[in-house]
Amino acid sequence: MIGRPRASLIWASFAYRSGLRRATGHSPHRHVIQHSSMTLANIAVAVGISSQSHPTTAFRTQLGITPG
């Protein structure tokens, strides 16, 4: 069984993602990429991704082009 604090955190995360998608039409990560002045590499570092290849692949999958 999931403890109450963890269950609350999971629900809050779901509610945030759902609300952002309803408000903007995008997932949180896509919204950040499209509305940020940061480079993809800087976004990756900021969220703790040590390899640029992962967000580059996600970018290409979502938008059909590579960042650049």
N, CA, C and O atoms as a Maestro MAE file, in Angstrom:
{
 s_m_m2io_version
 :::
 2.0.0
}

f_m_ct {
 s_m_title
 :::
 protein
 m_atom[272] {
  # First column is atom index #
  i_m_mmod_type
  r_m_x_coord
  r_m_y_coord
  r_m_z_coord
  i_m_residue_number
  s_m_chain_name
  s_m_pdb_residue_name
  s_m_pdb_atom_name
  i_m_atomic_number
  :::
  1 25 0.836 -1.172 0.000 1 A "MET " " N  " 7
  2 3 0.000 0.000 0.000 1 A "MET " " CA " 6
  3 2 0.890 1.249 0.000 1 A "MET " " C  " 6
  4 15 1.907 1.295 0.693 1 A "MET " " O  " 8
  5 25 0.504 2.238 -0.769 2 A "ILE " " N  " 7
  6 3 1.239 3.493 -0.834 2 A "ILE " " CA " 6
  7 2 0.834 4.355 0.359 2 A "ILE " " C  " 6
  8 15 -0.352 4.503 0.655 2 A "ILE " " O  " 8
  9 25 1.832 4.922 1.042 3 A "GLY " " N  " 7
  10 3 1.559 5.789 2.179 3 A "GLY " " CA " 6
  11 2 0.848 7.066 1.748 3 A "GLY " " C  " 6
  12 15 0.915 7.456 0.582 3 A "GLY " " O  " 8
  13 25 0.175 7.711 2.680 4 A "ARG " " N  " 7
  14 3 -0.586 8.928 2.364 4 A "ARG " " CA " 6
  15 2 0.259 10.034 1.750 4 A "ARG " " C  " 6
  16 15 -0.155 10.621 0.751 4 A "ARG " " O  " 8
  17 25 1.441 10.345 2.313 5 A "PRO " " N  " 7
  18 3 2.227 11.423 1.696 5 A "PRO " " CA " 6
  19 2 2.599 11.123 0.243 5 A "PRO " " C  " 6
  20 15 2.529 12.000 -0.617 5 A "PRO " " O  " 8
  21 25 2.988 9.894 -0.017 6 A "ARG " " N  " 7
  22 3 3.367 9.533 -1.382 6 A "ARG " " CA " 6
  23 2 2.149 9.553 -2.301 6 A "ARG " " C  " 6
  24 15 2.239 10.038 -3.429 6 A "ARG " " O  " 8
  25 25 1.033 9.044 -1.846 7 A "ALA " " N  " 7
  26 3 -0.190 9.049 -2.652 7 A "ALA " " CA " 6
  27 2 -0.617 10.485 -2.960 7 A "ALA " " C  " 6
  28 15 -1.060 10.781 -4.069 7 A "ALA " " O  " 8
  29 25 -0.481 11.378 -1.971 8 A "SER " " N  " 7
  30 3 -0.834 12.785 -2.185 8 A "SER " " CA " 6
  31 2 0.079 13.423 -3.217 8 A "SER " " C  " 6
  32 15 -0.372 14.201 -4.058 8 A "SER " " O  " 8
  33 25 1.358 13.094 -3.154 9 A "LEU " " N  " 7
  34 3 2.316 13.635 -4.111 9 A "LEU " " CA " 6
  35 2 2.022 13.124 -5.516 9 A "LEU " " C  " 6
  36 15 2.081 13.890 -6.478 9 A "LEU " " O  " 8
  37 25 1.709 11.855 -5.642 10 A "ILE " " N  " 7
  38 3 1.373 11.286 -6.950 10 A "ILE " " CA " 6
  39 2 0.138 11.974 -7.507 10 A "ILE " " C  " 6
  40 15 0.108 12.322 -8.687 10 A "ILE " " O  " 8
  41 25 -0.889 12.176 -6.676 11 A "TRP " " N  " 7
  42 3 -2.120 12.830 -7.123 11 A "TRP " " CA " 6
  43 2 -1.845 14.280 -7.531 11 A "TRP " " C  " 6
  44 15 -2.357 14.740 -8.552 11 A "TRP " " O  " 8
  45 25 -1.038 15.004 -6.743 12 A "ALA " " N  " 7
  46 3 -0.722 16.395 -7.056 12 A "ALA " " CA " 6
  47 2 0.011 16.490 -8.391 12 A "ALA " " C  " 6
  48 15 -0.264 17.389 -9.186 12 A "ALA " " O  " 8
  49 25 0.932 15.580 -8.638 13 A "SER " " N  " 7
  50 3 1.670 15.563 -9.893 13 A "SER " " CA " 6
  51 2 0.729 15.311 -11.066 13 A "SER " " C  " 6
  52 15 0.825 15.975 -12.098 13 A "SER " " O  " 8
  53 25 -0.172 14.359 -10.909 14 A "PHE " " N  " 7
  54 3 -1.156 14.060 -11.958 14 A "PHE " " CA " 6
  55 2 -2.048 15.267 -12.218 14 A "PHE " " C  " 6
  56 15 -2.301 15.618 -13.370 14 A "PHE " " O  " 8
  57 25 -2.527 15.902 -11.148 15 A "ALA " " N  " 7
  58 3 -3.408 17.059 -11.286 15 A "ALA " " CA " 6
  59 2 -2.689 18.213 -11.993 15 A "ALA " " C  " 6
  60 15 -3.278 18.894 -12.832 15 A "ALA " " O  " 8
  61 25 -1.416 18.427 -11.650 16 A "TYR " " N  " 7
  62 3 -0.629 19.480 -12.297 16 A "TYR " " CA " 6
  63 2 -0.486 19.210 -13.796 16 A "TYR " " C  " 6
  64 15 -0.740 20.086 -14.623 16 A "TYR " " O  " 8
  65 25 -0.076 17.987 -14.133 17 A "ARG " " N  " 7
  66 3 0.115 17.646 -15.548 17 A "ARG " " CA " 6
  67 2 -1.194 17.765 -16.324 17 A "ARG " " C  " 6
  68 15 -1.214 18.293 -17.435 17 A "ARG " " O  " 8
  69 25 -2.276 17.279 -15.744 18 A "SER " " N  " 7
  70 3 -3.575 17.344 -16.415 18 A "SER " " CA " 6
  71 2 -4.034 18.786 -16.589 18 A "SER " " C  " 6
  72 15 -4.533 19.163 -17.650 18 A "SER " " O  " 8
  73 25 -3.864 19.584 -15.548 19 A "GLY " " N  " 7
  74 3 -4.271 20.985 -15.623 19 A "GLY " " CA " 6
  75 2 -3.463 21.764 -16.652 19 A "GLY " " C  " 6
  76 15 -4.019 22.569 -17.400 19 A "GLY " " O  " 8
  77 25 -2.155 21.530 -16.694 20 A "LEU " " N  " 7
  78 3 -1.318 22.215 -17.671 20 A "LEU " " CA " 6
  79 2 -1.694 21.790 -19.088 20 A "LEU " " C  " 6
  80 15 -1.742 22.620 -19.997 20 A "LEU " " O  " 8
  81 25 -1.958 20.512 -19.274 21 A "ARG " " N  " 7
  82 3 -2.340 20.030 -20.609 21 A "ARG " " CA " 6
  83 2 -3.662 20.656 -21.045 21 A "ARG " " C  " 6
  84 15 -3.811 21.045 -22.203 21 A "ARG " " O  " 8
  85 25 -4.627 20.754 -20.119 22 A "ARG " " N  " 7
  86 3 -5.917 21.383 -20.461 22 A "ARG " " CA " 6
  87 2 -5.732 22.866 -20.780 22 A "ARG " " C  " 6
  88 15 -6.353 23.382 -21.709 22 A "ARG " " O  " 8
  89 25 -4.892 23.546 -20.021 23 A "ALA " " N  " 7
  90 3 -4.706 24.987 -20.190 23 A "ALA " " CA " 6
  91 2 -3.892 25.336 -21.432 23 A "ALA " " C  " 6
  92 15 -4.179 26.333 -22.095 23 A "ALA " " O  " 8
  93 25 -2.881 24.532 -21.756 24 A "THR " " N  " 7
  94 3 -1.963 24.884 -22.842 24 A "THR " " CA " 6
  95 2 -2.056 23.958 -24.050 24 A "THR " " C  " 6
  96 15 -1.633 24.317 -25.150 24 A "THR " " O  " 8
  97 25 -2.610 22.770 -23.841 25 A "GLY " " N  " 7
  98 3 -2.628 21.789 -24.916 25 A "GLY " " CA " 6
  99 2 -1.333 20.999 -25.034 25 A "GLY " " C  " 6
  100 15 -1.167 20.205 -25.960 25 A "GLY " " O  " 8
  101 25 -0.407 21.218 -24.089 26 A "HIS " " N  " 7
  102 3 0.896 20.546 -24.135 26 A "HIS " " CA " 6
  103 2 1.215 19.882 -22.805 26 A "HIS " " C  " 6
  104 15 0.702 20.270 -21.755 26 A "HIS " " O  " 8
  105 25 2.075 18.872 -22.876 27 A "SER " " N  " 7
  106 3 2.613 18.270 -21.656 27 A "SER " " CA " 6
  107 2 3.581 19.262 -21.020 27 A "SER " " C  " 6
  108 15 4.058 20.170 -21.700 27 A "SER " " O  " 8
  109 25 3.882 19.109 -19.729 28 A "PRO " " N  " 7
  110 3 4.811 20.050 -19.089 28 A "PRO " " CA " 6
  111 2 6.161 20.164 -19.804 28 A "PRO " " C  " 6
  112 15 6.668 21.269 -19.998 28 A "PRO " " O  " 8
  113 25 6.749 19.019 -20.199 29 A "HIS " " N  " 7
  114 3 8.075 19.110 -20.827 29 A "HIS " " CA " 6
  115 2 8.013 19.808 -22.177 29 A "HIS " " C  " 6
  116 15 8.924 20.556 -22.532 29 A "HIS " " O  " 8
  117 25 6.957 19.571 -22.923 30 A "ARG " " N  " 7
  118 3 6.842 20.237 -24.228 30 A "ARG " " CA " 6
  119 2 6.606 21.741 -24.051 30 A "ARG " " C  " 6
  120 15 7.135 22.555 -24.807 30 A "ARG " " O  " 8
  121 25 5.814 22.091 -23.055 31 A "HIS " " N  " 7
  122 3 5.558 23.500 -22.779 31 A "HIS " " CA " 6
  123 2 6.854 24.227 -22.421 31 A "HIS " " C  " 6
  124 15 7.101 25.331 -22.908 31 A "HIS " " O  " 8
  125 25 7.676 23.617 -21.577 32 A "VAL " " N  " 7
  126 3 8.951 24.234 -21.183 32 A "VAL " " CA " 6
  127 2 9.866 24.393 -22.388 32 A "VAL " " C  " 6
  128 15 10.471 25.450 -22.568 32 A "VAL " " O  " 8
  129 25 9.975 23.373 -23.203 33 A "ILE " " N  " 7
  130 3 10.858 23.435 -24.379 33 A "ILE " " CA " 6
  131 2 10.403 24.523 -25.338 33 A "ILE " " C  " 6
  132 15 11.231 25.257 -25.876 33 A "ILE " " O  " 8
  133 25 9.098 24.637 -25.558 34 A "GLN " " N  " 7
  134 3 8.597 25.603 -26.525 34 A "GLN " " CA " 6
  135 2 8.603 27.038 -26.004 34 A "GLN " " C  " 6
  136 15 8.649 27.976 -26.800 34 A "GLN " " O  " 8
  137 25 8.556 27.227 -24.691 35 A "HIS " " N  " 7
  138 3 8.424 28.569 -24.134 35 A "HIS " " CA " 6
  139 2 9.634 29.000 -23.299 35 A "HIS " " C  " 6
  140 15 9.510 29.861 -22.428 35 A "HIS " " O  " 8
  141 25 10.764 28.423 -23.552 36 A "SER " " N  " 7
  142 3 11.954 28.749 -22.779 36 A "SER " " CA " 6
  143 2 13.004 29.393 -23.674 36 A "SER " " C  " 6
  144 15 13.136 29.046 -24.848 36 A "SER " " O  " 8
  145 25 13.739 30.322 -23.109 37 A "SER " " N  " 7
  146 3 14.857 30.906 -23.841 37 A "SER " " CA " 6
  147 2 16.133 30.096 -23.622 37 A "SER " " C  " 6
  148 15 17.174 30.391 -24.208 37 A "SER " " O  " 8
  149 25 16.040 29.058 -22.759 38 A "MET " " N  " 7
  150 3 17.202 28.207 -22.484 38 A "MET " " CA " 6
  151 2 17.427 27.241 -23.639 38 A "MET " " C  " 6
  152 15 16.487 26.856 -24.334 38 A "MET " " O  " 8
  153 25 18.685 26.853 -23.836 39 A "THR " " N  " 7
  154 3 18.983 25.826 -24.835 39 A "THR " " CA " 6
  155 2 18.534 24.469 -24.288 39 A "THR " " C  " 6
  156 15 18.350 24.302 -23.082 39 A "THR " " O  " 8
  157 25 18.364 23.522 -25.177 40 A "LEU " " N  " 7
  158 3 17.969 22.181 -24.761 40 A "LEU " " CA " 6
  159 2 19.005 21.579 -23.812 40 A "LEU " " C  " 6
  160 15 18.643 20.893 -22.857 40 A "LEU " " O  " 8
  161 25 20.278 21.830 -24.068 41 A "ALA " " N  " 7
  162 3 21.337 21.317 -23.190 41 A "ALA " " CA " 6
  163 2 21.222 21.910 -21.789 41 A "ALA " " C  " 6
  164 15 21.408 21.195 -20.804 41 A "ALA " " O  " 8
  165 25 20.918 23.208 -21.680 42 A "ASN " " N  " 7
  166 3 20.762 23.840 -20.372 42 A "ASN " " CA " 6
  167 2 19.527 23.337 -19.640 42 A "ASN " " C  " 6
  168 15 19.558 23.174 -18.420 42 A "ASN " " O  " 8
  169 25 18.449 23.091 -20.359 43 A "ILE " " N  " 7
  170 3 17.249 22.513 -19.745 43 A "ILE " " CA " 6
  171 2 17.579 21.136 -19.195 43 A "ILE " " C  " 6
  172 15 17.181 20.798 -18.081 43 A "ILE " " O  " 8
  173 25 18.309 20.337 -19.975 44 A "ALA " " N  " 7
  174 3 18.673 18.994 -19.540 44 A "ALA " " CA " 6
  175 2 19.481 19.038 -18.251 44 A "ALA " " C  " 6
  176 15 19.212 18.269 -17.328 44 A "ALA " " O  " 8
  177 25 20.457 19.918 -18.176 45 A "VAL " " N  " 7
  178 3 21.272 20.047 -16.964 45 A "VAL " " CA " 6
  179 2 20.399 20.493 -15.796 45 A "VAL " " C  " 6
  180 15 20.545 19.984 -14.685 45 A "VAL " " O  " 8
  181 25 19.492 21.439 -16.036 46 A "ALA " " N  " 7
  182 3 18.639 21.972 -14.973 46 A "ALA " " CA " 6
  183 2 17.722 20.909 -14.371 46 A "ALA " " C  " 6
  184 15 17.398 20.972 -13.185 46 A "ALA " " O  " 8
  185 25 17.306 19.940 -15.175 47 A "VAL " " N  " 7
  186 3 16.418 18.892 -14.654 47 A "VAL " " CA " 6
  187 2 17.164 17.616 -14.293 47 A "VAL " " C  " 6
  188 15 16.546 16.609 -13.944 47 A "VAL " " O  " 8
  189 25 18.497 17.656 -14.375 48 A "GLY " " N  " 7
  190 3 19.289 16.530 -13.908 48 A "GLY " " CA " 6
  191 2 19.598 15.457 -14.927 48 A "GLY " " C  " 6
  192 15 19.979 14.349 -14.551 48 A "GLY " " O  " 8
  193 25 19.447 15.749 -16.193 49 A "ILE " " N  " 7
  194 3 19.790 14.785 -17.239 49 A "ILE " " CA " 6
  195 2 21.235 15.043 -17.641 49 A "ILE " " C  " 6
  196 15 21.577 16.152 -18.052 49 A "ILE " " O  " 8
  197 25 22.075 14.035 -17.526 50 A "SER " " N  " 7
  198 3 23.493 14.233 -17.796 50 A "SER " " CA " 6
  199 2 23.853 14.016 -19.263 50 A "SER " " C  " 6
  200 15 24.942 14.398 -19.691 50 A "SER " " O  " 8
  201 25 22.964 13.414 -20.030 51 A "SER " " N  " 7
  202 3 23.242 13.135 -21.430 51 A "SER " " CA " 6
  203 2 22.300 13.939 -22.314 51 A "SER " " C  " 6
  204 15 21.085 13.907 -22.116 51 A "SER " " O  " 8
  205 25 22.846 14.658 -23.282 52 A "GLN " " N  " 7
  206 3 22.006 15.448 -24.177 52 A "GLN " " CA " 6
  207 2 21.258 14.562 -25.168 52 A "GLN " " C  " 6
  208 15 20.273 15.003 -25.761 52 A "GLN " " O  " 8
  209 25 21.700 13.340 -25.356 53 A "SER " " N  " 7
  210 3 21.051 12.493 -26.356 53 A "SER " " CA " 6
  211 2 19.603 12.160 -25.993 53 A "SER " " C  " 6
  212 15 18.760 12.050 -26.883 53 A "SER " " O  " 8
  213 25 19.303 12.001 -24.712 54 A "HIS " " N  " 7
  214 3 17.928 11.668 -24.327 54 A "HIS " " CA " 6
  215 2 16.938 12.783 -24.671 54 A "HIS " " C  " 6
  216 15 15.944 12.512 -25.344 54 A "HIS " " O  " 8
  217 25 17.171 14.033 -24.232 55 A "PRO " " N  " 7
  218 3 16.208 15.068 -24.599 55 A "PRO " " CA " 6
  219 2 16.196 15.370 -26.098 55 A "PRO " " C  " 6
  220 15 15.165 15.780 -26.631 55 A "PRO " " O  " 8
  221 25 17.320 15.174 -26.783 56 A "THR " " N  " 7
  222 3 17.341 15.370 -28.230 56 A "THR " " CA " 6
  223 2 16.427 14.362 -28.908 56 A "THR " " C  " 6
  224 15 15.677 14.710 -29.820 56 A "THR " " O  " 8
  225 25 16.489 13.106 -28.460 57 A "THR " " N  " 7
  226 3 15.610 12.074 -29.006 57 A "THR " " CA " 6
  227 2 14.148 12.391 -28.704 57 A "THR " " C  " 6
  228 15 13.289 12.242 -29.573 57 A "THR " " O  " 8
  229 25 13.860 12.828 -27.478 58 A "ALA " " N  " 7
  230 3 12.490 13.190 -27.114 58 A "ALA " " CA " 6
  231 2 12.009 14.376 -27.941 58 A "ALA " " C  " 6
  232 15 10.859 14.395 -28.381 58 A "ALA " " O  " 8
  233 25 12.859 15.350 -28.156 59 A "PHE " " N  " 7
  234 3 12.531 16.517 -28.973 59 A "PHE " " CA " 6
  235 2 12.165 16.082 -30.392 59 A "PHE " " C  " 6
  236 15 11.149 16.512 -30.940 59 A "PHE " " O  " 8
  237 25 12.999 15.230 -30.979 60 A "ARG " " N  " 7
  238 3 12.750 14.746 -32.336 60 A "ARG " " CA " 6
  239 2 11.465 13.937 -32.396 60 A "ARG " " C  " 6
  240 15 10.712 14.051 -33.364 60 A "ARG " " O  " 8
  241 25 11.200 13.125 -31.384 61 A "THR " " N  " 7
  242 3 9.982 12.315 -31.347 61 A "THR " " CA " 6
  243 2 8.746 13.212 -31.272 61 A "THR " " C  " 6
  244 15 7.763 12.960 -31.969 61 A "THR " " O  " 8
  245 25 8.781 14.244 -30.447 62 A "GLN " " N  " 7
  246 3 7.624 15.124 -30.234 62 A "GLN " " CA " 6
  247 2 7.401 16.089 -31.411 62 A "GLN " " C  " 6
  248 15 6.262 16.320 -31.817 62 A "GLN " " O  " 8
  249 25 8.485 16.647 -31.952 63 A "LEU " " N  " 7
  250 3 8.344 17.719 -32.937 63 A "LEU " " CA " 6
  251 2 8.727 17.322 -34.357 63 A "LEU " " C  " 6
  252 15 8.468 18.066 -35.303 63 A "LEU " " O  " 8
  253 25 9.344 16.147 -34.509 64 A "GLY " " N  " 7
  254 3 9.705 15.680 -35.844 64 A "GLY " " CA " 6
  255 2 10.971 16.290 -36.407 64 A "GLY " " C  " 6
  256 15 11.334 16.013 -37.550 64 A "GLY " " O  " 8
  257 25 11.655 17.121 -35.621 65 A "ILE " " N  " 7
  258 3 12.909 17.720 -36.047 65 A "ILE " " CA " 6
  259 2 13.881 17.673 -34.869 65 A "ILE " " C  " 6
  260 15 13.471 17.524 -33.717 65 A "ILE " " O  " 8
  261 25 15.161 17.800 -35.168 66 A "THR " " N  " 7
  262 3 16.131 17.859 -34.096 66 A "THR " " CA " 6
  263 2 16.336 19.310 -33.688 66 A "THR " " C  " 6
  264 15 16.178 20.214 -34.508 66 A "THR " " O  " 8
  265 25 16.685 19.540 -32.430 67 A "PRO " " N  " 7
  266 3 16.915 20.922 -32.003 67 A "PRO " " CA " 6
  267 2 18.155 21.483 -32.682 67 A "PRO " " C  " 6
  268 15 19.065 20.737 -33.045 67 A "PRO " " O  " 8
  269 25 18.186 22.775 -32.849 68 A "GLY " " N  " 7
  270 3 19.390 23.316 -33.447 68 A "GLY " " CA " 6
  271 2 19.279 24.675 -33.958 68 A "GLY " " C  " 6
  272 15 20.251 25.218 -34.484 68 A "GLY " " O  " 8
  :::
 }
 m_bond[271] {
  # First column is bond index #
  i_m_from
  i_m_to
  i_m_order
  :::
  1 1 2 1
  2 2 3 1
  3 3 4 2
  4 3 5 1
  5 5 6 1
  6 6 7 1
  7 7 8 2
  8 7 9 1
  9 9 10 1
  10 10 11 1
  11 11 12 2
  12 11 13 1
  13 13 14 1
  14 14 15 1
  15 15 16 2
  16 15 17 1
  17 17 18 1
  18 18 19 1
  19 19 20 2
  20 19 21 1
  21 21 22 1
  22 22 23 1
  23 23 24 2
  24 23 25 1
  25 25 26 1
  26 26 27 1
  27 27 28 2
  28 27 29 1
  29 29 30 1
  30 30 31 1
  31 31 32 2
  32 31 33 1
  33 33 34 1
  34 34 35 1
  35 35 36 2
  36 35 37 1
  37 37 38 1
  38 38 39 1
  39 39 40 2
  40 39 41 1
  41 41 42 1
  42 42 43 1
  43 43 44 2
  44 43 45 1
  45 45 46 1
  46 46 47 1
  47 47 48 2
  48 47 49 1
  49 49 50 1
  50 50 51 1
  51 51 52 2
  52 51 53 1
  53 53 54 1
  54 54 55 1
  55 55 56 2
  56 55 57 1
  57 57 58 1
  58 58 59 1
  59 59 60 2
  60 59 61 1
  61 61 62 1
  62 62 63 1
  63 63 64 2
  64 63 65 1
  65 65 66 1
  66 66 67 1
  67 67 68 2
  68 67 69 1
  69 69 70 1
  70 70 71 1
  71 71 72 2
  72 71 73 1
  73 73 74 1
  74 74 75 1
  75 75 76 2
  76 75 77 1
  77 77 78 1
  78 78 79 1
  79 79 80 2
  80 79 81 1
  81 81 82 1
  82 82 83 1
  83 83 84 2
  84 83 85 1
  85 85 86 1
  86 86 87 1
  87 87 88 2
  88 87 89 1
  89 89 90 1
  90 90 91 1
  91 91 92 2
  92 91 93 1
  93 93 94 1
  94 94 95 1
  95 95 96 2
  96 95 97 1
  97 97 98 1
  98 98 99 1
  99 99 100 2
  100 99 101 1
  101 101 102 1
  102 102 103 1
  103 103 104 2
  104 103 105 1
  105 105 106 1
  106 106 107 1
  107 107 108 2
  108 107 109 1
  109 109 110 1
  110 110 111 1
  111 111 112 2
  112 111 113 1
  113 113 114 1
  114 114 115 1
  115 115 116 2
  116 115 117 1
  117 117 118 1
  118 118 119 1
  119 119 120 2
  120 119 121 1
  121 121 122 1
  122 122 123 1
  123 123 124 2
  124 123 125 1
  125 125 126 1
  126 126 127 1
  127 127 128 2
  128 127 129 1
  129 129 130 1
  130 130 131 1
  131 131 132 2
  132 131 133 1
  133 133 134 1
  134 134 135 1
  135 135 136 2
  136 135 137 1
  137 137 138 1
  138 138 139 1
  139 139 140 2
  140 139 141 1
  141 141 142 1
  142 142 143 1
  143 143 144 2
  144 143 145 1
  145 145 146 1
  146 146 147 1
  147 147 148 2
  148 147 149 1
  149 149 150 1
  150 150 151 1
  151 151 152 2
  152 151 153 1
  153 153 154 1
  154 154 155 1
  155 155 156 2
  156 155 157 1
  157 157 158 1
  158 158 159 1
  159 159 160 2
  160 159 161 1
  161 161 162 1
  162 162 163 1
  163 163 164 2
  164 163 165 1
  165 165 166 1
  166 166 167 1
  167 167 168 2
  168 167 169 1
  169 169 170 1
  170 170 171 1
  171 171 172 2
  172 171 173 1
  173 173 174 1
  174 174 175 1
  175 175 176 2
  176 175 177 1
  177 177 178 1
  178 178 179 1
  179 179 180 2
  180 179 181 1
  181 181 182 1
  182 182 183 1
  183 183 184 2
  184 183 185 1
  185 185 186 1
  186 186 187 1
  187 187 188 2
  188 187 189 1
  189 189 190 1
  190 190 191 1
  191 191 192 2
  192 191 193 1
  193 193 194 1
  194 194 195 1
  195 195 196 2
  196 195 197 1
  197 197 198 1
  198 198 199 1
  199 199 200 2
  200 199 201 1
  201 201 202 1
  202 202 203 1
  203 203 204 2
  204 203 205 1
  205 205 206 1
  206 206 207 1
  207 207 208 2
  208 207 209 1
  209 209 210 1
  210 210 211 1
  211 211 212 2
  212 211 213 1
  213 213 214 1
  214 214 215 1
  215 215 216 2
  216 215 217 1
  217 217 218 1
  218 218 219 1
  219 219 220 2
  220 219 221 1
  221 221 222 1
  222 222 223 1
  223 223 224 2
  224 223 225 1
  225 225 226 1
  226 226 227 1
  227 227 228 2
  228 227 229 1
  229 229 230 1
  230 230 231 1
  231 231 232 2
  232 231 233 1
  233 233 234 1
  234 234 235 1
  235 235 236 2
  236 235 237 1
  237 237 238 1
  238 238 239 1
  239 239 240 2
  240 239 241 1
  241 241 242 1
  242 242 243 1
  243 243 244 2
  244 243 245 1
  245 245 246 1
  246 246 247 1
  247 247 248 2
  248 247 249 1
  249 249 250 1
  250 250 251 1
  251 251 252 2
  252 251 253 1
  253 253 254 1
  254 254 255 1
  255 255 256 2
  256 255 257 1
  257 257 258 1
  258 258 259 1
  259 259 260 2
  260 259 261 1
  261 261 262 1
  262 262 263 1
  263 263 264 2
  264 263 265 1
  265 265 266 1
  266 266 267 1
  267 267 268 2
  268 267 269 1
  269 269 270 1
  270 270 271 1
  271 271 272 2
  :::
 }
}
